């Protein structure tokens, strides 16, 4: 269920897909939404293009109809809180008939289901608002009861009274969450009343395009998570998000239940530079300027939240967030909006010194946040146009002149970008040979080959990746690994190995997956990503983030390998390097802390219910704070630092009301244990390679 809600945003459609998963509808006597004439023809077009053009070549039949029914119901009511079981039983008669309807250009049943959903939410929210008009309901916060957090396997309420009890607990949980932020009962009643009234107002502004888009995307997601229908309104938002002139905070957002969540940060963007926002953080309120009123956005449409956050460069926006992995406490961050400039995303370098225990080595680090190219300057034939390959080539030249013994290319959090730049960058490190294979929907295979006759840099190389390294990053890292050109270190990458194109429709456009990437070894980068030669601990849960988290992700597979060189004999070196790495990190305070932090975070993520007893929640928060403090102080003592006297002292040092709004940060080893350890692995690699006297180029496959 969660993976389906995430699907839209990694593919770039975070402004359009699941914007009606939040509860917000009209009064029950409002006129029902109906499809307009052109939508039937658009539905037929979508079915036809999916069957003919999609890589999967799936037919829309009874099985697909059943999948569409399941997906649509789930996208409307993922928490099984609105529909009654009688509604679901009534709709079930259509489960294998939706395919016939779509082929006939009939989307009425999709609208019928939606209008019932609309009615249920309208009744529910109006009931809650009427309660809040007289202040907060009487809740017994000493009672031992809980609210299910994950209702995926739960049944829909069998009766109104059963639904009433579920919503009593949901409202009680909302009130308790706000009580724990030290809000008064009057403030809580006012905030919740405005929240639910706002939801009613916003859904009153929805039209048939919103319903049609939701229904069609329930179909496209059955093909894969990156194929999506964009209504004319969503297409406008999509084009705006792709524009270089987009101004805002540089974050990709998604909807999950009634919350707006951060999916990823744009490298070099304003939010990224604060260092205070992380993927999976929830945004609960937005304020304009440094002192404007905070507007509660829980339950808002996604595009409305985006409109509130977006603004002119140089202005400020404040976000009230619930950090992921915390105790539910809120944090307010001030961000200065700006354009995401190419220079903010440009490659940068640094030099550090590391020892293998016998000898010290100068290690050059190149940080590459994205694969970029200034297309406008390139098209007008500007000889000084900026691109990934040109910038990295310049940095490599500088590093070699400064006498580095090895180079680390840091692709952590690099979500991809230009395929052309990924293949051209490989030119700098390998001699002649193919870089990536692409299999198209018609089963034809094309190959991208490097063009440079001789590599620019021929010394020891490491590629550093993590779970957020995706697409073009995986193509580059996969090629380096297949050629045995250098070590790949870090975490298994994201696993997005598909290519999408835009297909015009009578109304809107269809973004459709038509091709799949394969490495020169024949392995797909899809689903499995690139697995590192040496692994590092991480705080990202790979079951929640990554291509494999999507229910309908295309599978991993293989095609024929293509002839390519093998540069270093890494097979014999990796076990020795891993042994040294494991010994070092087993006692390293930062790595001990990282492992404990991830373990504790995973335990909290596995919770199925939350207590509605106030003292139990207060104790839970205190236990969490003390656990965090103990882990941090254990790390500090091991590093010879003064421990914090209290959690409040720790929290004060970690969080500021106003986050930094300056330019891109420099590469440092401080607070980056992974990069620091990567430097030691590289020093070991250089030392072992010298002793092994490994040849520069060995055999060919």
ABEGO torsion letter per residue (X at the ends): XAAAAAAAAAAGAAAAAAAAABBBBBBAABBBBBBBAAAAAAAAAAAAAAAAABAAGBBBBAAAAAAAAAAAAAAABAAGAABBAAAAAAAAAAAAAAAAAAAAGBAAAAAAAAAAAAAAAAAAAAAAAAAAAAEBBBBBAABBBBBBABAAABBBBABAAAAAAAAAAAAAAAAAAAAAAGBBAAAAAAAAAAAAAAAAAAAAABBAAAAAAAAAAAAAAAABAABBBBBAAAAAAAAAAABAABBEAGBBBBBBEABBBBABBBBGBAAAAAGABBBGBBBABBBBEAABBBBBABGBBAAAAAAAABBBBGBBBBBBBBBBGBAGBBBBBBBBBBBBBAAAABBBBBBBBBBAGABBBBBBBBBBABBBBBAAAAAAGBAABBBAAAAAAAAAAAAAAAGBABBBBBABGBAEEBAAAAAAAAAAABBBEBABBBBBAAGBBBBBBBABABBABABBBBBBBBAABBEAAAAAAAAAAAAGABBBBEBBBAGBABBBBBBBBABEBBBBBABBBBBAAGBBABGAEBBBABBBBBABBAAABEAAABAABBBBBBBBBBBBBBABBAAAAAAAAAAAAAAAAAABAAAAAAAAAAAAAAAAAABABBBABAAAAAAAAAAAAAAAAAAAAAAAAAAGBBBBABAAAAAAAABBABBBABBBBBBBABGBAAAAAAAAAAAAAAAAAAAAGBBABBBBX
